Amino acid sequence: MSEHIAPLKGVRVLELGNYIAAPTAGRLLADFGAEVIKVERPGTGDELRNWRLKKGSVSMLYRTINRNKKSIVLDLRSDAGREAVLELAKHCDVLLENFRPGTLEKWGLGPEELSAVNPDLVITRISAFGQTGPLSERPGFAAVAEAFSGFRNLVGDPDRAPVRVGVSIGDSIAGLYAAFGAVMALYQREMARGEKASLGLDHRVIDVALHEAMFSMMESLLPDHGAYGETRTRTGGRMEGIAPSNAYVCADGASIVVAGNGDGIYRRYMEAIGRPELGADPRLQGNAQRWEAREMLDAAIGQWAASVDSSTALAILDAAGVPAGPIYTAKDIANEPQYISRNMIQHLDVSTGEETLQGVGFPGIVPVMGGTSLPIRNLGPDLGEHTEQVLGGLLGMTDAQIAQASAGERNIA
């Protein structure tokens, strides 16, 4: 049943983005049925094709983030390429882009020009610092935005320099917001149509800044500073003001994460590790008090964890109703029944550009609809794989026109 669920079927998206942020938004829309036409530059295509490239000419990262899309080649620096974008915009519901602010305007493809050819087009823009403000023209990747948002300052151990998490979290969260914004605008557009009205350009331009996307995830960081003068610092594996919650090394060398910070959970936790006196201590009944005693509590828990292997520790904690789990590697995930049961690991044959690898596991589609993860229709396409299909079939361009638009003269000033 799940393969027939496609809530965004009939929505056509034109993706002008490179790297991770805008392509993540496009992937999310494509996962749920939208037709996403990805525009790539001649010759090299999206630079993500070469990121984390282990062999061949196309990375698994590109294949993953650009799944369920079509790829066409257009030279946006040529008149023919830009004209093709404007023609495509007439047939699309959403345009995604993550160029430096002002770039599309320089090419004659800004919101005013796009709206002139399609007054219903939702234009979703992702940039480091947004389309307005004193820093709007400054370039920047997610690493800069994560630092600017306050996020990076909280990652790592307090006695060391801040570190980065191992994935492009800023780009991915911005992509989530961009997809959410696009769907909101589409919904508002349809509501307006029902009232025989139309949306103005202000309602159809979605402006996502990488640093704001991360800032929005910072919980009460700013209010705590304003209200109490508090400046949060790095706490390693802990979470500020919450205890006990940390990772612990077991006798077999494997680490587990235990979140025993709820008041009732805490008491069961201490019983489970053979320290009932800590659970009953009146000085440790609230999170604030336990946070002050975090070093002592972590030492007691660490001593217990080191005396049992990880599977035994998790079984004891599970029996006591204490939230805990293993710290997984990719190999662990690939064999985990919970992922497998919900179709969250989908095996597909994939080309590296030089050879085809059989049955490679890829992450499934989130959220689940119809009981299990929806099936991936196709992995990230080869460069320009759908150029003739889209430009010829949708726009009726001739072979000569397609060739000119795909690798035309770079005749922009």
VEXDREN-2710 file (C-alpha; in Angstrom, 1 decimal):
% VEXDREN-2710
k/r/px/py/pz
1/MET/0.0/0.0/0.0
2/SER/2.8/2.4/0.9
3/GLU/4.2/2.8/-2.6
4/HIS/0.9/4.5/-3.7
5/ILE/1.1/7.2/-1.0
6/ALA/2.3/10.4/-2.7
7/PRO/0.7/13.4/-1.0
8/LEU/2.7/15.8/-3.2
9/LYS/2.0/14.1/-6.5
10/GLY/1.2/16.8/-9.1
11/VAL/3.6/19.3/-7.5
12/ARG/6.5/20.2/-9.8
13/VAL/9.7/21.7/-8.3
14/LEU/12.6/23.4/-10.0
15/GLU/15.8/23.0/-8.0
16/LEU/18.7/25.3/-8.7
17/GLY/20.6/24.4/-5.6
18/ASN/24.0/22.9/-5.1
19/TYR/25.6/21.2/-2.1
20/ILE/23.3/20.1/0.8
21/ALA/20.7/22.7/2.0
22/ALA/18.5/23.3/-1.1
23/PRO/19.0/19.7/-2.4
24/THR/17.8/18.4/1.0
25/ALA/14.6/20.5/0.7
26/GLY/14.2/19.1/-2.9
27/ARG/14.8/15.5/-1.6
28/LEU/12.1/15.9/1.0
29/LEU/9.5/17.1/-1.5
30/ALA/10.6/14.4/-4.0
31/ASP/10.3/11.7/-1.3
32/PHE/6.6/12.4/-1.0
33/GLY/5.7/12.5/-4.7
34/ALA/6.7/15.9/-6.1
35/GLU/8.4/15.9/-9.5
36/VAL/11.8/17.6/-8.7
37/ILE/13.8/18.8/-11.7
38/LYS/17.4/19.5/-10.6
39/VAL/19.3/21.9/-12.7
40/GLU/23.1/21.3/-12.8
41/ARG/25.9/23.2/-14.4
42/PRO/27.6/21.7/-17.6
43/GLY/30.5/19.5/-17.1
44/THR/30.8/19.2/-13.3
45/GLY/27.2/19.3/-12.1
46/ASP/26.5/19.7/-8.4
47/GLU/29.8/19.7/-6.5
48/LEU/28.3/17.2/-4.1
49/ARG/29.0/14.6/-6.8
50/ASN/32.6/14.7/-5.6
51/TRP/32.2/15.1/-1.9
52/ARG/33.3/12.0/0.1
53/LEU/34.0/10.3/-3.3
54/LYS/35.6/6.9/-2.6
55/LYS/35.7/5.6/-6.2
56/GLY/34.3/6.4/-9.6
57/SER/32.8/9.8/-10.4
58/VAL/29.6/10.0/-8.3
59/SER/29.6/9.9/-4.5
60/MET/27.1/8.0/-2.3
61/LEU/26.4/11.4/-0.7
62/TYR/25.1/12.8/-4.0
63/ARG/23.1/9.6/-4.7
64/THR/21.5/9.9/-1.3
65/ILE/20.6/13.6/-1.1
66/ASN/19.4/13.8/-4.7
67/ARG/17.2/10.7/-4.7
68/ASN/13.8/10.7/-6.5
69/LYS/14.8/13.6/-8.7
70/LYS/15.5/14.3/-12.3
71/SER/18.7/15.9/-13.5
72/ILE/19.0/18.4/-16.4
73/VAL/22.0/20.4/-17.5
74/LEU/21.6/24.1/-18.1
75/ASP/24.2/26.9/-18.4
76/LEU/22.7/29.6/-16.2
77/ARG/25.4/32.0/-17.4
78/SER/24.1/31.9/-20.9
79/ASP/21.1/33.6/-22.3
80/ALA/19.7/30.3/-23.6
81/GLY/20.1/28.6/-20.2
82/ARG/18.4/31.5/-18.4
83/GLU/15.6/31.6/-20.9
84/ALA/15.1/27.8/-20.3
85/VAL/14.8/28.4/-16.6
86/LEU/12.1/31.0/-17.1
87/GLU/10.2/28.7/-19.4
88/LEU/10.5/25.9/-16.9
89/ALA/9.3/28.2/-14.1
90/LYS/6.0/28.7/-16.0
91/HIS/5.4/24.9/-15.5
92/CYS/6.5/24.6/-11.9
93/ASP/4.9/25.2/-8.5
94/VAL/8.1/25.7/-6.4
95/LEU/11.6/27.0/-7.2
96/LEU/14.4/26.1/-4.8
97/GLU/17.8/27.9/-4.8
98/ASN/20.7/28.4/-2.5
99/PHE/23.0/30.8/-4.4
100/ARG/24.6/33.8/-2.7
101/PRO/22.0/36.6/-2.4
102/GLY/22.0/38.7/-5.5
103/THR/23.2/36.0/-7.8
104/LEU/19.8/35.2/-9.3
105/GLU/19.0/38.9/-9.6
106/LYS/22.3/39.4/-11.5
107/TRP/21.3/36.7/-13.9
108/GLY/17.9/38.1/-14.5
109/LEU/16.2/35.3/-12.6
110/GLY/15.2/37.1/-9.4
111/PRO/11.8/36.8/-7.8
112/GLU/10.4/39.7/-9.8
113/GLU/11.3/38.1/-13.1
114/LEU/10.2/34.6/-12.0
115/SER/6.9/36.0/-10.7
116/ALA/6.3/37.8/-13.9
117/VAL/6.3/34.5/-15.9
118/ASN/4.5/32.6/-13.1
119/PRO/2.5/34.6/-10.6
120/ASP/1.7/31.5/-8.5
121/LEU/5.3/30.3/-8.2
122/VAL/6.6/29.7/-4.6
123/ILE/10.2/30.8/-4.5
124/THR/12.2/29.2/-1.7
125/ARG/15.6/30.7/-1.0
126/ILE/18.4/29.4/1.3
127/SER/21.5/31.4/2.1
128/ALA/24.0/31.8/4.9
129/PHE/22.5/35.0/6.5
130/GLY/19.2/35.5/4.6
131/GLN/18.2/37.9/1.8
132/THR/18.2/41.0/4.0
133/GLY/20.2/42.5/6.8
134/PRO/23.8/43.8/7.1
135/LEU/25.4/40.4/6.6
136/SER/23.1/39.2/3.8
137/GLU/25.7/39.4/1.0
138/ARG/28.3/37.6/3.0
139/PRO/29.0/34.0/1.8
140/GLY/29.1/31.2/4.2
141/PHE/28.6/27.5/4.6
142/ALA/26.8/25.7/7.4
143/ALA/30.0/25.5/9.5
144/VAL/29.9/29.3/9.8
145/ALA/26.2/29.4/10.4
146/GLU/26.4/26.8/13.2
147/ALA/29.1/28.9/14.9
148/PHE/27.1/32.1/14.4
149/SER/23.9/30.6/15.9
150/GLY/25.5/29.6/19.2
151/PHE/25.3/25.9/18.4
152/ARG/29.0/25.3/17.9
153/ASN/29.9/26.8/21.3
154/LEU/27.9/24.1/23.0
155/VAL/29.4/21.1/21.2
156/GLY/32.4/19.3/22.8
157/ASP/34.2/19.2/26.1
158/PRO/34.5/22.3/28.3
159/ASP/38.3/22.2/28.4
160/ARG/38.8/22.0/24.7
161/ALA/37.9/24.1/21.6
162/PRO/34.4/23.7/20.2
163/VAL/34.0/20.8/17.7
164/ARG/31.7/20.0/14.9
165/VAL/29.2/17.2/14.7
166/GLY/29.9/14.6/12.0
167/VAL/27.2/15.6/9.6
168/SER/26.1/18.8/7.9
169/ILE/23.4/19.5/10.5
170/GLY/23.0/23.2/9.7
171/ASP/22.4/22.5/6.0
172/SER/20.0/19.7/6.8
173/ILE/17.9/21.7/9.3
174/ALA/17.8/24.6/6.8
175/GLY/16.6/22.1/4.2
176/LEU/13.8/21.0/6.5
177/TYR/12.7/24.5/7.1
178/ALA/12.8/25.3/3.3
179/ALA/10.6/22.2/2.5
180/PHE/8.2/23.1/5.3
181/GLY/8.0/26.7/4.1
182/ALA/7.4/25.6/0.6
183/VAL/4.5/23.3/1.6
184/MET/3.0/26.1/3.8
185/ALA/3.1/28.5/0.9
186/LEU/1.5/25.9/-1.4
187/TYR/-1.2/25.3/1.1
188/GLN/-1.8/29.0/1.5
189/ARG/-1.9/29.4/-2.3
190/GLU/-4.6/26.7/-2.6
191/MET/-6.6/28.3/0.2
192/ALA/-6.4/31.7/-1.6
193/ARG/-7.5/30.0/-4.9
194/GLY/-10.6/28.7/-3.1
195/GLU/-11.4/32.2/-2.1
196/LYS/-10.7/33.3/-5.7
197/ALA/-7.7/35.4/-4.6
198/SER/-4.0/35.2/-5.3
199/LEU/-0.9/35.4/-3.1
200/GLY/1.4/38.4/-3.4
201/LEU/5.1/37.9/-3.9
202/ASP/5.8/38.6/-0.2
203/HIS/3.7/35.5/0.7
204/ARG/5.4/33.3/-2.0
205/VAL/9.1/34.1/-1.2
206/ILE/10.4/31.8/1.5
207/ASP/13.7/33.2/3.0
208/VAL/15.7/30.6/5.0
209/ALA/19.0/31.7/6.6
210/LEU/21.3/28.9/7.7
211/HIS/22.2/30.6/11.0
212/GLU/18.6/31.3/11.8
213/ALA/17.6/27.7/11.2
214/MET/20.3/26.6/13.7
215/PHE/19.4/29.5/16.1
216/SER/15.8/28.3/16.2
217/MET/17.1/24.9/17.6
218/MET/18.9/26.5/20.5
219/GLU/15.9/26.1/22.9
220/SER/16.2/28.6/25.8
221/LEU/19.8/29.7/25.2
222/LEU/18.9/33.3/24.7
223/PRO/16.0/33.6/27.2
224/ASP/18.2/32.1/29.9
225/HIS/20.8/34.7/29.2
226/GLY/18.3/37.6/29.2
227/ALA/16.4/36.4/32.3
228/TYR/19.3/35.1/34.4
229/GLY/22.5/36.4/32.8
230/GLU/23.5/32.8/32.1
231/THR/26.0/31.9/29.4
232/ARG/25.9/28.2/28.7
233/THR/29.1/26.4/28.0
234/ARG/30.1/23.0/26.6
235/THR/29.3/20.0/28.8
236/GLY/30.7/17.1/26.8
237/GLY/28.2/14.2/26.8
238/ARG/25.9/15.9/29.2
239/MET/23.0/18.3/28.7
240/GLU/23.1/21.5/30.7
241/GLY/20.9/21.3/33.8
242/ILE/19.8/17.7/33.2
243/ALA/21.3/14.8/35.3
244/PRO/22.1/12.0/35.2
245/SER/22.2/11.8/31.4
246/ASN/25.5/10.7/29.8
247/ALA/27.4/8.0/27.9
248/TYR/29.2/5.3/29.9
249/VAL/31.8/2.7/28.9
250/CYS/30.9/-0.9/29.7
251/ALA/33.1/-3.9/30.5
252/ASP/33.2/-5.0/26.9
253/GLY/34.5/-1.7/25.8
254/ALA/31.2/-0.6/24.2
255/SER/29.5/2.6/25.3
256/ILE/25.8/3.1/26.1
257/VAL/23.7/6.2/26.5
258/VAL/21.5/6.4/29.6
259/ALA/18.9/9.2/30.1
260/GLY/17.8/8.8/33.7
261/ASN/17.0/12.4/34.5
262/GLY/13.3/12.2/35.1
263/ASP/12.6/12.2/38.9
264/GLY/10.7/8.9/39.0
265/ILE/13.1/7.4/36.5
266/TYR/16.1/8.5/38.5
267/ARG/15.0/6.5/41.5
268/ARG/14.5/3.3/39.4
269/TYR/17.8/3.9/37.8
270/MET/19.7/4.0/41.1
271/GLU/17.9/0.8/42.2
272/ALA/18.9/-0.9/39.0
273/ILE/22.6/-0.1/39.4
274/GLY/22.6/-1.1/43.1
275/ARG/22.7/2.3/44.6
276/PRO/19.2/2.7/46.2
277/GLU/20.6/5.2/48.8
278/LEU/21.3/7.7/46.0
279/GLY/17.8/7.3/44.7
280/ALA/16.3/7.9/48.1
281/ASP/18.6/10.8/49.1
282/PRO/16.4/13.8/49.7
283/ARG/19.2/16.1/48.3
284/LEU/18.9/14.5/44.9
285/GLN/15.2/14.5/44.2
286/GLY/15.2/17.3/41.6
287/ASN/17.1/17.9/38.4
288/ALA/18.8/21.1/39.8
289/GLN/20.2/19.2/42.8
290/ARG/21.3/16.3/40.7
291/TRP/23.0/18.6/38.2
292/GLU/25.1/20.0/41.1
293/ALA/26.0/16.4/42.0
294/ARG/26.6/15.3/38.4
295/GLU/30.3/14.4/38.9
296/MET/29.5/12.1/41.9
297/LEU/26.5/10.5/40.1
298/ASP/28.5/9.9/36.9
299/ALA/31.3/8.3/38.9
300/ALA/28.8/5.9/40.5
301/ILE/27.1/5.1/37.3
302/GLY/30.4/4.7/35.4
303/GLN/31.7/2.3/38.1
304/TRP/28.6/0.1/37.7
305/ALA/28.7/0.3/33.8
306/ALA/32.4/-0.8/33.9
307/SER/31.4/-4.0/35.8
308/VAL/28.9/-5.4/33.2
309/ASP/29.0/-5.8/29.5
310/SER/26.8/-3.5/27.4
311/SER/24.1/-6.0/26.5
312/THR/23.6/-6.9/30.2
313/ALA/23.6/-3.2/31.2
314/LEU/20.9/-2.4/28.6
315/ALA/18.8/-5.4/29.7
316/ILE/18.9/-4.3/33.3
317/LEU/18.0/-0.8/32.5
318/ASP/15.2/-1.8/30.1
319/ALA/13.7/-4.0/32.8
320/ALA/13.8/-1.1/35.2
321/GLY/12.1/1.2/32.6
322/VAL/15.1/3.5/32.3
323/PRO/15.7/5.0/28.8
324/ALA/19.0/3.7/27.5
325/GLY/20.5/2.5/24.2
326/PRO/23.6/1.5/22.4
327/ILE/25.8/3.9/20.5
328/TYR/25.6/2.6/17.0
329/THR/28.0/2.6/14.0
330/ALA/26.8/2.2/10.4
331/LYS/27.4/-1.5/10.7
332/ASP/25.2/-1.8/13.7
333/ILE/22.4/0.2/12.0
334/ALA/22.5/-2.0/8.9
335/ASN/21.6/-5.0/11.0
336/GLU/19.2/-3.5/13.5
337/PRO/15.7/-5.1/13.3
338/GLN/14.0/-1.9/14.3
339/TYR/15.2/-0.1/11.2
340/ILE/14.7/-3.1/9.0
341/SER/11.1/-3.7/10.2
342/ARG/10.0/-0.2/9.2
343/ASN/11.8/-0.3/5.8
344/MET/14.2/2.4/7.0
345/ILE/17.1/0.6/5.3
346/GLN/16.4/0.2/1.6
347/HIS/18.8/-1.8/-0.6
348/LEU/19.4/-0.6/-4.1
349/ASP/21.9/-1.1/-6.9
350/VAL/24.0/2.0/-7.3
351/SER/26.5/3.2/-9.9
352/THR/29.7/4.9/-8.9
353/GLY/30.1/6.1/-12.4
354/GLU/32.5/3.3/-13.1
355/GLU/30.8/0.2/-11.7
356/THR/27.5/-0.8/-10.3
357/LEU/27.4/-1.9/-6.6
358/GLN/24.7/-4.4/-5.7
359/GLY/22.3/-4.0/-2.9
360/VAL/23.7/-1.0/-1.1
361/GLY/21.7/0.1/1.9
362/PHE/20.3/3.7/1.9
363/PRO/18.3/5.5/4.6
364/GLY/14.6/5.3/4.1
365/ILE/12.0/8.1/3.8
366/VAL/10.9/9.9/7.0
367/PRO/8.2/10.3/8.3
368/VAL/6.5/6.9/7.9
369/MET/3.2/6.9/6.1
370/GLY/1.2/3.7/5.5
371/GLY/3.0/1.7/8.2
372/THR/6.5/1.6/6.7
373/SER/8.9/4.0/5.1
374/LEU/7.9/4.8/1.5
375/PRO/10.1/3.2/-1.2
376/ILE/12.9/5.2/-2.8
377/ARG/11.9/5.5/-6.5
378/ASN/15.4/6.2/-7.7
379/LEU/18.8/7.3/-6.4
380/GLY/20.4/10.6/-7.3
381/PRO/20.4/10.7/-11.2
382/ASP/23.4/10.8/-13.5
383/LEU/24.4/14.3/-14.6
384/GLY/21.9/15.5/-17.2
385/GLU/20.1/12.2/-17.3
386/HIS/16.7/13.8/-17.9
387/THR/17.8/16.9/-20.0
388/GLU/16.2/15.8/-23.2
389/GLN/13.1/14.4/-21.5
390/VAL/12.4/17.6/-19.6
391/LEU/13.5/20.2/-22.1
392/GLY/12.2/18.3/-25.1
393/GLY/9.1/16.8/-23.6
394/LEU/8.0/19.5/-21.3
395/LEU/9.1/22.6/-23.2
396/GLY/9.2/21.2/-26.7
397/MET/12.7/22.4/-27.4
398/THR/14.6/21.1/-30.4
399/ASP/17.9/19.2/-30.1
400/ALA/19.8/22.4/-31.2
401/GLN/18.0/24.5/-28.6
402/ILE/18.7/22.0/-25.9
403/ALA/22.4/21.9/-26.8
404/GLN/22.6/25.7/-26.7
405/ALA/20.8/25.9/-23.3
406/SER/22.9/23.1/-21.8
407/ALA/26.3/24.4/-22.8
408/GLY/25.7/27.8/-24.4
409/GLU/28.0/30.8/-24.8
410/ARG/28.7/32.5/-21.5
411/ASN/27.5/35.8/-22.7
412/ILE/26.5/37.5/-19.5
413/ALA/28.3/40.7/-18.6
END
